[in-house]
Amino acid sequence: MALIPTPPAPTGTDDHSATIAWVAEHLGDLAREDPTDIAAGAFTGGQTAADVALASLDITGYARDRNTVLPVGRRGASRMSPYIRHGLLSLREVWDAVSDASGRDKSKYRDELLWQEYARHLYARVGTELGESLRYEQPRRPVAPEDRPFGGDPWPTEMNCMSATLDELHDDGWLVNQTRMWMASQWTVRVGATWREGEDEMFAHLLDGSRAANRLGWQWTVGTGSGKPYGFSRWQVQKRSPSLCGECALNADCPIEDWPPSDHGAPLDGPYLGASDIPTGPTEVDGAGADQVWLTAESLGHNDPALAADPDRPAVFVFDEPLLRRLRLSGKRLVFLAECLGDIAAGREVEVRRGVVADELDGRSLAATWAPVPGFGRISAQVTPVELHPWPWLVTPRRAPVRSFSAWRKAVGTPR
């Protein structure tokens, strides 16, 4: 068992140095980079930063500009996703925050929030099989690295659109949706690399990386969910960020000048995804009187239901050592998580550990917030929380098909 010091509270500025040093010392061996190379991404973790972001949320022009890549100042993306992914902001809070926006912007933005909710519903149903819940094969048969162009690199830096996007992924840990689709399509539809490996590579860096949303996005882009791949070509780059083409050394010999082949993958049999019920977690608090709150990476905000139930109750968080050693996440993701914990610790006692989660929590009287991810179900069955709080769904799971977003969207309607 390993008790480690509590991370420092975020400073509220762009100075992440104290948290970076903490991660390097206590988690550096689990990060993708060498401990001396760990850096922060483009977001500060913690409820305080999330509240500031929500207070300044303005989606004016979102429907028109959400896919703009460059110039950065014209991007319409809201940049709420890292805070939503880790439960610092619930989908309901963000949904309500845009209630006064114009009709077209509000409708498009709320559709994107519902896509996030749909991903959670789907992941709650199929769990780790989300990577296998395909209806079609990858459009291109996997191509061996030695037979690929540009030395086999699926994201060749010779292409300015890939180089700039890859730099942003590595430096910031965040991308607009448009460039996520470029990278996924280039990896699979263009190059023929295996989509699961590309999804793993992107997931390791994204501060908002979740298996639910990331895998679903990749499956949609490469066509394994619908059979219709997204045809990344020069046209999208020129429309969304014309300067990238103008400054590219391959401008006169662009490898994505034309549309890629639109061949669909062959149909496959996947798990049943009809209208059966999906796991919902408790609908009201189950049990009472726990001594300590078990925090998970799904819910690290001050308004976590189990935390909010008792403002004086101490909390515990365990960095899952076997999982992190296998995933080899970028250190910037660990810095973001540490800042979330440091922000909570500024207002209450937080115990931080690393190891096998169930072993570290063995024998404790725990309160927890149910989470729609398979890891929570597996670990909670071992540690048996005595007080379980409901997940703050935007759309309460019900008998609705999740085979496609449109079918699910039609079945569940619009949240009030």
C-alpha positions in Angstrom: 0.0 0.0 0.0 1.2 3.5 -0.8 0.1 6.7 0.8 1.4 9.7 -1.1 1.2 13.4 -0.2 -1.8 15.4 -1.2 -1.2 17.5 -4.4 -0.9 21.3 -4.0 -3.9 23.4 -4.8 -3.9 25.1 -8.2 -2.6 28.7 -8.1 -5.3 30.1 -10.3 -2.7 31.3 -12.8 -0.8 29.6 -15.6 1.9 28.5 -13.2 1.6 24.7 -12.9 5.1 24.2 -11.7 4.2 22.9 -8.2 1.8 20.3 -9.5 4.2 19.3 -12.3 6.9 18.7 -9.7 4.4 16.7 -7.6 3.4 14.4 -10.5 7.1 13.9 -11.5 8.0 12.9 -8.0 5.0 10.7 -7.1 3.7 9.4 -10.5 6.5 10.1 -12.9 7.2 6.4 -13.4 3.7 5.9 -14.7 3.7 8.7 -17.2 4.4 8.3 -20.9 7.2 10.9 -20.8 10.4 10.9 -18.8 9.6 12.6 -15.4 11.8 15.5 -16.4 9.7 16.2 -19.5 6.3 16.3 -17.8 4.3 19.4 -18.5 0.8 20.8 -18.1 -1.7 21.0 -20.9 -3.8 24.0 -21.9 -6.3 23.6 -19.1 -6.1 24.0 -15.3 -7.8 21.2 -13.4 -10.1 21.7 -10.5 -13.6 23.0 -9.6 -12.4 26.6 -9.3 -11.1 26.6 -12.9 -14.2 24.8 -14.1 -16.5 27.4 -12.5 -14.6 30.3 -14.1 -14.9 28.6 -17.5 -18.6 28.0 -17.1 -19.2 31.6 -16.0 -17.6 32.9 -19.1 -19.3 30.4 -21.5 -20.6 32.2 -24.6 -21.8 30.1 -27.5 -22.6 33.0 -29.8 -21.8 31.8 -33.3 -21.3 28.2 -32.2 -23.3 26.7 -35.0 -21.2 28.6 -37.6 -17.8 28.4 -36.1 -17.6 25.1 -34.1 -15.5 23.4 -36.8 -13.2 26.3 -37.4 -9.6 25.3 -36.8 -7.6 28.4 -37.7 -7.2 31.2 -36.8 -7.5 30.1 -33.2 -9.4 33.4 -32.3 -12.3 32.4 -34.6 -12.8 28.9 -33.1 -16.3 28.4 -31.8 -15.7 25.4 -29.6 -16.6 25.9 -26.0 -13.6 24.1 -24.4 -15.9 22.7 -21.6 -15.1 19.1 -22.4 -12.2 18.4 -19.9 -14.4 19.7 -17.1 -17.4 17.6 -18.2 -15.4 14.5 -18.7 -14.1 14.5 -15.1 -17.4 15.5 -13.5 -16.4 19.1 -12.5 -19.3 20.2 -14.6 -22.4 18.1 -15.1 -24.0 18.0 -18.5 -27.1 19.4 -16.8 -25.2 22.4 -15.6 -23.8 23.2 -19.0 -27.2 22.5 -20.6 -28.8 25.1 -18.4 -26.0 27.6 -18.8 -26.8 28.1 -22.5 -30.6 28.4 -22.0 -30.5 32.1 -23.1 -28.4 31.5 -26.3 -29.9 32.0 -29.7 -32.0 29.2 -31.1 -29.6 27.8 -33.7 -26.5 28.0 -31.5 -28.3 26.6 -28.6 -29.8 23.7 -30.5 -26.5 22.7 -32.1 -24.6 23.0 -28.8 -27.1 21.0 -26.9 -27.0 18.3 -29.6 -23.3 18.0 -28.8 -24.0 17.6 -25.1 -26.6 14.9 -25.9 -23.9 13.1 -28.0 -21.8 13.0 -24.8 -24.7 11.6 -22.9 -25.4 9.1 -25.6 -21.8 7.9 -25.4 -22.2 7.3 -21.7 -25.5 5.4 -22.2 -23.8 3.2 -24.9 -20.7 2.7 -22.8 -22.8 1.8 -19.7 -24.5 -0.9 -21.8 -21.6 -2.5 -23.6 -18.7 -1.5 -21.3 -15.3 -2.6 -22.6 -17.0 -4.1 -25.6 -17.5 -0.6 -27.0 -14.4 -1.2 -29.0 -16.0 -4.4 -30.4 -19.5 -3.1 -30.9 -19.0 -2.6 -34.6 -21.5 -3.1 -37.4 -18.9 -2.8 -40.2 -15.2 -3.7 -40.7 -12.7 -0.9 -41.0 -13.1 0.5 -44.6 -9.5 -0.4 -45.5 -7.9 -3.6 -44.6 -5.0 -2.9 -42.2 -1.8 -2.0 -44.1 1.6 -3.1 -42.8 3.8 -0.2 -41.7 6.4 -1.0 -44.3 3.8 -0.6 -47.1 2.5 2.8 -45.9 3.7 6.1 -47.2 5.9 8.5 -45.3 7.9 5.8 -43.6 4.8 4.1 -42.2 3.8 7.0 -39.9 -0.1 7.3 -39.9 0.2 11.0 -38.9 3.1 12.1 -41.1 4.6 15.4 -40.0 5.5 16.2 -43.7 1.8 17.1 -44.0 1.4 20.5 -42.3 -2.2 19.7 -41.3 -1.0 16.7 -39.4 2.1 18.3 -38.0 0.2 21.3 -36.5 -2.6 19.1 -35.2 -0.2 16.6 -33.6 1.7 19.4 -31.9 -1.6 20.7 -30.5 -2.5 17.3 -29.2 0.9 16.8 -27.6 1.2 20.3 -26.2 -2.3 21.2 -25.2 -4.0 17.9 -24.7 -7.1 19.1 -26.5 -8.3 19.4 -30.1 -11.4 20.8 -31.8 -13.7 18.1 -33.1 -12.8 18.9 -36.7 -9.1 18.0 -36.2 -10.0 14.9 -34.2 -11.8 13.7 -37.3 -8.9 14.6 -39.5 -6.5 12.5 -37.4 -8.9 9.6 -37.1 -9.6 9.5 -40.9 -5.9 10.0 -41.8 -4.9 7.1 -39.5 -7.4 4.6 -40.9 -9.2 5.6 -44.1 -6.1 7.2 -45.7 -3.2 5.1 -44.3 -4.9 1.9 -43.4 -3.5 1.7 -39.8 -5.7 -0.1 -37.2 -8.2 2.2 -35.7 -7.9 0.9 -32.1 -4.2 1.7 -32.0 -4.9 5.3 -33.2 -7.7 5.7 -30.6 -5.3 4.6 -27.9 -2.7 7.1 -29.0 -5.1 10.0 -29.0 -6.7 8.9 -25.7 -3.3 9.0 -24.0 -3.0 12.7 -24.6 -6.5 14.2 -24.4 -7.4 15.9 -21.2 -11.0 15.0 -22.0 -10.2 11.5 -23.0 -12.9 9.0 -22.1 -13.3 5.6 -23.6 -17.0 6.3 -24.1 -16.7 9.5 -26.2 -13.3 8.8 -27.8 -14.1 5.4 -29.0 -17.5 6.4 -30.3 -16.0 9.3 -32.1 -13.4 7.2 -33.8 -15.9 4.5 -34.8 -18.1 7.2 -36.3 -15.2 8.8 -38.2 -13.7 5.7 -39.6 -17.1 4.2 -40.5 -17.0 1.1 -38.3 -20.3 2.1 -36.7 -22.2 3.2 -39.8 -20.2 1.8 -42.7 -19.7 5.4 -44.1 -16.2 6.7 -43.4 -15.4 10.4 -43.1 -13.5 11.4 -46.2 -10.7 13.6 -45.0 -9.3 15.6 -47.9 -7.6 18.9 -48.7 -11.0 20.5 -49.1 -11.7 20.3 -45.3 -8.3 21.8 -44.5 -8.6 24.7 -47.0 -12.1 25.4 -45.6 -11.3 25.2 -41.9 -7.7 26.4 -41.8 -6.5 27.7 -45.2 -3.1 28.8 -43.8 -2.1 25.2 -43.2 -2.2 24.4 -46.9 -0.5 27.7 -47.9 2.5 27.0 -45.7 2.8 23.3 -46.4 5.8 21.9 -48.2 3.5 19.5 -50.0 1.2 22.2 -51.2 1.9 21.4 -54.9 1.8 17.6 -54.3 -0.8 17.1 -51.7 -1.4 13.4 -50.7 -5.0 14.2 -49.7 -5.9 16.3 -52.8 -8.7 14.0 -53.8 -11.4 12.3 -51.9 -10.4 8.9 -50.5 -12.2 5.8 -51.7 -15.7 5.6 -50.1 -15.7 1.8 -49.8 -17.7 0.6 -46.9 -16.5 -2.1 -44.6 -18.2 -5.5 -44.6 -21.2 -5.9 -42.3 -20.4 -7.5 -38.9 -22.4 -9.0 -36.1 -22.1 -7.1 -32.9 -23.7 -7.3 -29.4 -27.4 -6.6 -29.2 -28.0 -2.9 -28.9 -31.8 -2.7 -29.0 -34.2 -1.2 -26.5 -33.3 -3.3 -23.4 -32.6 -1.5 -20.1 -29.1 -0.3 -19.4 -27.4 0.1 -16.0 -28.6 3.3 -14.4 -27.1 3.1 -10.9 -29.3 4.0 -7.9 -32.1 6.4 -8.4 -31.8 7.7 -4.8 -29.2 7.5 -2.1 -28.7 3.9 -1.1 -27.4 3.5 2.5 -25.9 6.1 4.8 -23.3 6.8 7.5 -20.1 6.2 5.6 -16.9 7.5 7.1 -15.1 8.6 3.9 -15.9 9.5 0.3 -14.3 7.4 -2.4 -13.5 9.8 -5.3 -13.1 8.5 -8.9 -11.8 10.1 -12.0 -15.3 10.3 -13.3 -16.4 12.7 -10.6 -13.8 15.1 -9.2 -15.9 18.2 -8.7 -17.0 19.8 -5.4 -20.6 19.0 -6.4 -19.9 15.2 -6.6 -23.1 13.9 -4.9 -21.2 11.8 -2.3 -18.9 14.8 -1.5 -21.8 17.3 -1.3 -23.8 15.2 1.0 -21.4 16.0 3.9 -19.0 18.9 3.5 -16.9 17.8 6.5 -16.4 14.1 5.5 -12.9 13.3 4.4 -12.2 11.8 0.9 -9.8 9.3 -0.6 -8.6 8.9 -4.1 -6.4 6.1 -5.5 -4.3 6.4 -8.6 -4.8 3.0 -10.2 -1.2 1.9 -10.6 -1.7 -1.2 -12.8 -4.1 0.6 -15.1 -1.9 3.7 -15.4 1.2 1.5 -16.0 -0.7 -0.2 -18.8 -2.1 3.0 -20.4 1.0 5.1 -20.1 -1.0 8.4 -20.2 0.7 11.6 -20.9 1.9 13.4 -17.8 -0.4 16.4 -18.6 -3.4 14.2 -17.9 -1.9 13.3 -14.5 -1.2 17.0 -13.8 -4.9 17.8 -14.6 -6.1 15.1 -12.2 -3.7 16.2 -9.5 -4.9 19.8 -9.8 -8.5 18.5 -9.4 -7.5 16.7 -6.2 -5.5 19.7 -4.9 -8.5 21.9 -5.4 -10.7 19.6 -3.4 -8.1 19.3 -0.7 -8.1 23.1 -0.2 -11.5 22.7 1.4 -11.4 19.3 3.1 -9.2 16.4 4.0 -8.2 14.3 1.0 -6.1 11.1 1.3 -4.2 10.2 -1.9 -2.8 6.8 -2.6 -1.4 4.7 -5.5 -1.7 1.0 -6.0 -4.4 -1.5 -6.7 -7.6 0.4 -5.9 -9.6 -2.4 -4.2 -6.6 -3.2 -2.0 -6.0 0.4 -1.0 -9.7 0.8 -0.1 -10.1 -2.6 1.6 -12.0 -2.5 4.9 -13.1 1.2 4.7 -16.6 2.6 5.2 -17.1 4.4 2.0 -19.6 6.7 0.3 -19.3 6.9 -3.5 -21.1 8.3 -6.5 -22.1 5.6 -9.0 -20.3 6.0 -12.4 -21.4 4.7 -15.8 -18.1 3.0 -16.5 -17.2 -0.7 -16.2 -14.2 0.0 -13.9 -16.5 1.4 -11.2 -18.8 -1.6 -11.3 -15.8 -4.0 -11.0 -14.1 -2.2 -8.1 -17.3 -1.3 -6.2 -18.2 -5.0 -6.2 -14.9 -5.6 -4.3 -15.0 -2.6 -1.9 -18.8 -2.5 -1.4 -19.6 1.1 -0.6 -22.0 1.4 2.3 -23.5 4.6 0.8 -24.1 4.9 -2.9 -25.2 8.1 -4.6 -26.9 8.5 -8.0 -25.1 9.6 -11.1 -26.3 13.0 -12.3 -27.7 12.0 -15.7 -28.8 14.6 -18.2 -31.2 12.0 -19.7 -32.2 9.2 -17.3 -31.6 5.9 -19.0 -34.7 4.2 -20.2 -35.8 1.6 -22.7 -34.3 3.2 -25.8 -32.2 1.9 -28.7 -28.5 2.9 -28.7 -27.6 1.4 -32.1 -27.3 4.9 -33.4 -27.4 8.4 -32.0 -30.3 9.4 -34.1 -32.5 6.5 -33.0 -31.5 7.1 -29.3 -32.1 10.9 -29.7 -35.6 10.3 -31.1 -36.5 7.8 -28.4 -35.4 9.9 -25.4 -36.6 13.3 -26.6 -35.3 16.7 -25.4 -34.4 17.1 -21.7 -36.4 19.8 -20.0 
